[in-house]
Amino acid sequence: MNAKRGYVPEDDRNFSPSALETLRTASRHISFLINEGYDLKQASTFVGNHLIVCNYSVAIDSSKFLVPSSKPFVASGTNHIV
């Protein structure tokens, strides 16, 4: 099957140098977990959730929260922001 999906406006963001580096990082982490015996679906879900939380923690504007800025950003084991 040889399909071409064409250009999508989000491609500039999704395939930017920083996004490609994130994809490479995810690939390395998933490969490591698979080599350690984890299931592909579990490994990809874990790594994806981890990278989402990491990216959001950088992008969050703390001035929009009612929590004092002296408190650290913490994500629980189930990837909930606490």
C-alpha positions as CSV (number, residue, x, y, z in Angstrom):
1,M,0.0,0.0,0.0
2,N,1.5,3.3,-1.1
3,A,-0.6,6.1,0.3
4,K,0.2,9.8,0.4
5,R,-1.8,11.9,2.9
6,G,-0.6,15.3,1.8
7,Y,0.2,18.4,3.8
8,V,-1.7,19.3,6.9
9,P,-1.2,22.7,8.6
10,E,-0.3,21.0,11.9
11,D,2.7,19.3,10.1
12,D,4.9,22.4,10.8
13,R,4.4,21.9,14.6
14,N,4.2,18.1,14.6
15,F,7.4,17.6,12.6
16,S,9.4,20.5,13.9
17,P,13.0,19.8,15.1
18,S,11.8,19.7,18.8
19,A,8.9,17.4,18.0
20,L,11.2,15.0,16.1
21,E,13.6,15.0,19.0
22,T,10.6,14.1,21.3
23,L,9.7,11.3,18.9
24,R,13.3,10.0,18.9
25,T,13.3,10.1,22.7
26,A,10.0,8.2,22.8
27,S,11.3,5.6,20.4
28,R,14.4,5.0,22.6
29,H,12.3,4.7,25.8
30,I,9.8,2.3,24.2
31,S,12.6,0.2,22.8
32,F,14.2,0.0,26.2
33,L,11.0,-1.1,27.9
34,I,10.3,-3.7,25.2
35,N,13.8,-5.1,25.6
36,E,13.0,-5.3,29.4
37,G,10.0,-7.5,28.7
38,Y,7.1,-5.0,28.7
39,D,4.2,-5.3,26.2
40,L,4.3,-2.9,23.3
41,K,0.9,-1.3,24.1
42,Q,1.8,-0.9,27.8
43,A,5.2,0.6,27.0
44,S,3.9,3.0,24.4
45,T,1.0,4.2,26.7
46,F,3.5,4.7,29.6
47,V,6.0,6.6,27.5
48,G,3.3,8.7,25.8
49,N,1.7,9.7,29.1
50,H,5.1,10.5,30.5
51,L,6.1,12.7,27.6
52,I,2.7,14.5,27.7
53,V,3.1,15.3,31.4
54,C,6.6,16.5,30.8
55,N,5.6,18.7,27.9
56,Y,2.7,20.2,29.8
57,S,4.8,20.9,32.9
58,V,7.0,23.1,30.7
59,A,4.2,24.8,28.9
60,I,2.0,25.6,32.0
61,D,1.6,29.2,32.9
62,S,1.7,29.1,36.7
63,S,0.0,32.6,36.9
64,K,-3.3,30.9,35.9
65,F,-3.4,28.7,39.0
66,L,-4.5,29.7,42.5
67,V,-1.7,27.6,44.0
68,P,1.2,29.5,45.4
69,S,4.2,29.4,43.0
70,S,6.4,28.1,45.8
71,K,4.6,24.7,45.5
72,P,6.2,22.3,43.0
73,F,4.4,20.9,40.0
74,V,3.7,17.2,40.9
75,A,2.1,14.4,38.8
76,S,0.8,11.4,40.6
77,G,1.5,7.8,39.5
78,T,-1.6,7.8,37.4
79,N,-0.5,11.0,35.5
80,H,-3.0,13.3,37.3
81,I,-1.7,16.8,38.2
82,V,-1.9,17.1,41.9
